[in-house]
Amino acid sequence: MCEVIKVSKSGFYKWMKRQREPLTKRERYLYIRILEAFEQSKKTYGSRRIYKSLRSCGVICYENQIAKIMRMNGIK
């Protein structure tokens, strides 16, 4: 894989181990709203349904943004 993306093995592993950037205020707000929607759905909603749920409540967000926050925080 390293040959395909043209990086060294050590560079790849260094990238994999690096710390994630802390959430911004906006991402923290969305994270809390995502958790609320996820809990209300009895942990059955995925990013698409949570996105639709948040949009219906008037929260301005994007589906990919919701998916990213869920993925980063292990919400499945």
ChimeraX attribute file (.defattr): number of C-alpha atoms within 10 A of each C-alpha:
attribute: neighborCount
match mode: 1-to-1
recipient: residues
	/A:1	9
	/A:2	11
	/A:3	8
	/A:4	6
	/A:5	8
	/A:6	9
	/A:7	11
	/A:8	12
	/A:9	12
	/A:10	10
	/A:11	10
	/A:12	14
	/A:13	10
	/A:14	10
	/A:15	10
	/A:16	10
	/A:17	8
	/A:18	8
	/A:19	7
	/A:20	8
	/A:21	6
	/A:22	8
	/A:23	12
	/A:24	9
	/A:25	9
	/A:26	9
	/A:27	15
	/A:28	13
	/A:29	11
	/A:30	20
	/A:31	18
	/A:32	11
	/A:33	16
	/A:34	23
	/A:35	15
	/A:36	14
	/A:37	20
	/A:38	21
	/A:39	12
	/A:40	11
	/A:41	13
	/A:42	8
	/A:43	13
	/A:44	12
	/A:45	18
	/A:46	16
	/A:47	21
	/A:48	14
	/A:49	15
	/A:50	23
	/A:51	23
	/A:52	15
	/A:53	17
	/A:54	21
	/A:55	14
	/A:56	10
	/A:57	9
	/A:58	9
	/A:59	13
	/A:60	10
	/A:61	14
	/A:62	14
	/A:63	15
	/A:64	12
	/A:65	14
	/A:66	21
	/A:67	18
	/A:68	14
	/A:69	18
	/A:70	20
	/A:71	12
	/A:72	11
	/A:73	9
	/A:74	8
	/A:75	16
	/A:76	12
